[in-house]
Amino acid sequence: MIEPRLNYVSCAGAAAGTGQDSHRMAYWEWNATGNPQHPHVVVCVHGLSRQGRDFDTLARTLAPHARVICPDVVGRGESDWLADPMQYEVQHYAGDMLAMLQQLQQQAPIESLDWVGTSMGGLIGMVVSSLPPGVLPVSVRRLVLNDVGPAIEWSALERIGEYLGAPLRFESIEQAAAQLWAMSTSFGPHTPEQWLALTRPMLRKTPEGPYRLHYDPAIAQPFGALTREAAEQGEALLWQLYDAIRAQTLVLRGAQSDLLSVATAQAMAGRGPKARCVEFAGVGHAPTLVAADQVEVVREFLLAPPQQGRA
């Protein structure tokens, strides 16, 4: 079984406790092509409280065909924590992704760039994909927005705010898996083995012994400061970004999602890049891209010949 290699990129913005003006963002690189400089790059970016190993199943499927890059967004996973918690926001994350893409381009020219973004990772993808020509090494060719769009239901943000940043401690990986599953049943059916595989990278040992979650609890500060009025104002900007996207776009939606409404998904199909929408039954927010049917939809979209990209 192939495994990823852990790499880092230096990005603007001070890291906590270092006294430096920069921070390191970690990214997991998958390559099973035999060509470490494969020109087709697929970037997979996780949700708000998650990390890059969420994409292990999808990455193993895509790695024989592309250079798959799964970053740990700053404040998560193996990445540094930020000195200023208010920098935990999408525009800052997008800047880190540009630094990563520039580093990848220096290592080997990127000829084809695709993006898979779950929830927050999809918002970052909308920012990156809407950038004018010349800012990226190459423009995003195909974009997968996993259970997210320009309009986000306020009730879902309230739900997420109830647990984000909570000082959870777990005596074992199994206890953590059970407790996290109780908070994440909207992800849809998973076998115990699948859920344990998703849980292990979410945990870090504390000096006292128990496990904690991998992320900086301070990511909750800017999230908690968001008001309904500010969210509504941000929605208008996100629609502008979405309308500027020229990449072929696929929207995935959990049929029971409380974050991406049916109406928003339908609107995304009718404007901007006019996304193709696929809905998964028995799943809420958000599909984990572990189930075989979910992986196959993404694989077919990303690896289809150019003339079949919207098929």
C-alpha positions, 0 to 999 in steps of 0.5 A: 500500500502506497503512503504519502511523503510529508513536505513543508512550505514557508508561508507569510504570517507569524507562527505561534511561539517562534518569534518568526514572521513566517509559518510552515504549512505541511502537505502530504504528497502522494505519487504512485506514477513512478514520475515524482515530477508528474505534470498533473497535480490534484490538490485536496483540501479538507474541512474546518476542523479536519486535516489532509489525511482525510483524503487517504482513500481518494489519494490512493485512487488518484495517485497512479494518475497524478501528483496528489497534494493534501495540505494540512491547512495552517493550525491543523495537522502537522502545520504550525499554529498562528500567532494571531488567531484572527488570521485563521480565515479563508483569504489567508489560507488561499495565500498559503496555497499560492505559496505551496503551488509556487513551490510545487511549480519550482520543483516540477512544471505543473501542466494541469491543476485540479482542486478537490475541496471539502467544506472550508477547502471548497471555499479556499478552492473558490478563491483560488479558482477565481484568480485571474490568469497569471497568478497561478502557475496554471489555472484550475482546470477542474474543481470539486466542491464537496458539500459547500457553496457561496451560500452557507446555511446559518443553522449549520454554522451555529451547529459547528460553533457548538463543538469547535475548539472544545478542549476534548480529551480521550483516554484511547483512540477507540474512545476518541473514535466513538466520541467523534462519531457521535459528533459526526454521524452526518458523515454517513455510513462508515465501517469501524475500520474506515472510521478508525482510519479517519480518526487516528490522524485527528489525534495528538498525545498530550504531555499528560498522557491522554489524546487531544484533537490535532488543531489549534483551539484558537481556530474557533475565535474568528469563527465565533466572532462571525455574525449572521449579518457578516455571513450574509455580506460574505455570501455576496462576495462568494457568489462573485467569486463563484461566477468568476470561476472558469474551471469545469466544476462538480458539486457534491452534496449530501442529501441530508446536508444542513450546510449546502441547501438544495436551492444553492446547489441548483443555483450553482448549476445555473450560473458561473461555471454551471456546475454538475451536481451529484447528491449522495443519499444517506449522507449529510455534511459532508461526504468523506470521499471514502465510500466507493461510490463517492470516490468513483464520481470524483475519479471519473470527473478528474480523469475523464478526457477533456471532451468528457469533463462535463459528462 
